[in-house]
Amino acid sequence: MRLSLLLLACAALGSNVLRAGTLIYSNYDSSVTVDQPGGYQSGALSISYSDGVRFTVNDIPDPGFVFSLADISFVGSVSNVADPITASLYSSVNNLPGSPLFTFAPLTLTNTTAEYHLTPSDPFTLTTGVEYWFVLNDPNQGDLNWNWATGTDFGIATQSGEGANWVAASYTLGSLRVTANQVPGSVPEPSTFLALGGGLMLILGKRLRKG
């Protein structure tokens, strides 16, 4: 009986533990040598204002869990390190970026090609079957270089200036990797855990006294 109670407590608490490490989308592998199959390319998108690459969440989380965005990575560089580079996640409308869902913390890039990792400041749920756009913005034309993904896939979105319409462009995709953690779809309040733990301890205490 004591073992059963302990197993019950572990199961109740363990069912709400974060499950990490789901690769949502990737068009390059940074562990592969540049310009080799699987690695990003030395060629790059020269961003005139904003460019975007889309991805769709095709995976299905475990029952009771949702995908929480963990990391977005890309490869790039800038000519002027003082330029204000921003990265945002957009909704998708008619296969083009729609409205910004959130913007990451300001980026500081160097003039040496490198991989950059971005994490949201607040939890953001990625929904299965939904298309999103990752957008890089630099108001200084031609300063930001977004290295191409591996292979020959193409089809980005580009915006020529603030408020301008997004248009589709037949350019090679910018490098992009998206990962997520699985988290409970409905996170219990801390008081729930306290009540559960207290109740189990009370039952266990009574059993021990009787034993």
C-alpha positions, 0 to 999 in steps of 0.5 A, spaced: 500 500 500 505 504 501 508 503 495 502 504 491 501 511 494 508 513 492 507 511 485 500 515 485 504 521 488 509 520 482 505 519 477 500 525 479 506 530 479 510 527 473 504 527 469 505 535 469 513 535 468 516 538 461 517 534 456 523 537 452 526 536 445 521 536 439 524 539 432 518 542 429 522 545 423 529 545 420 532 546 413 539 546 415 544 542 420 549 547 423 553 541 425 555 539 418 560 543 414 558 549 410 556 548 403 556 541 404 549 537 404 545 538 410 549 544 412 547 551 411 550 555 405 555 561 405 551 564 400 545 569 403 539 573 403 541 580 403 535 583 406 533 590 404 528 591 409 524 584 412 524 577 409 521 571 412 521 564 412 515 560 413 514 553 417 508 549 419 507 545 425 506 538 423 507 534 429 502 532 434 504 533 442 502 527 447 495 527 449 494 533 455 500 537 452 502 542 447 508 545 444 511 551 447 516 554 443 523 553 446 528 556 440 529 559 434 536 559 430 538 562 424 545 563 421 547 570 419 551 576 419 551 584 419 556 589 416 554 594 421 554 591 428 550 597 430 544 596 426 538 595 429 536 588 427 529 585 430 526 578 429 519 576 430 514 571 429 508 572 424 501 569 423 500 567 416 495 570 411 494 567 404 501 564 404 504 571 406 506 574 413 500 576 417 500 580 423 506 579 428 505 575 434 511 577 438 518 580 437 524 577 440 529 581 444 533 586 440 539 582 436 546 584 436 549 580 430 557 581 428 560 581 421 562 574 422 557 569 420 555 565 426 549 561 428 544 565 433 539 562 438 532 566 440 528 564 445 521 567 447 521 572 453 514 569 455 511 562 453 508 561 446 504 555 444 505 553 437 499 549 434 499 543 430 497 544 423 498 552 423 503 555 419 507 561 422 513 566 419 519 567 422 521 574 420 528 578 420 528 586 419 533 591 418 531 598 416 538 599 413 538 596 406 543 590 404 546 590 411 543 584 414 545 577 410 541 571 412 545 565 410 541 560 405 538 553 408 541 547 405 539 544 398 535 548 393 528 549 396 526 556 395 520 561 396 520 567 401 516 573 403 519 580 402 517 587 404 520 593 401 519 598 407 515 599 413 507 598 412 509 595 405 505 589 402 508 583 403 510 579 396 512 572 395 519 571 392 523 565 389 529 566 393 533 560 396 530 560 404 534 563 409 536 558 414 531 556 420 531 551 425 525 551 430 524 547 437 519 546 442 518 543 449 511 539 450 508 542 456 501 541 460 496 544 456 492 546 462 498 548 468 495 546 475 495 552 480 501 551 485 495 550 490 493 544 487 500 541 488 500 543 495 493 540 496 495 533 492 501 532 496 498 534 503 493 529 502 497 523 500 502 525 506 496 525 510 494 518 508 501 515 508 502 518 515 495 514 517 497 508 514 504 508 517 501 509 524 496 503 523 502 499 521 
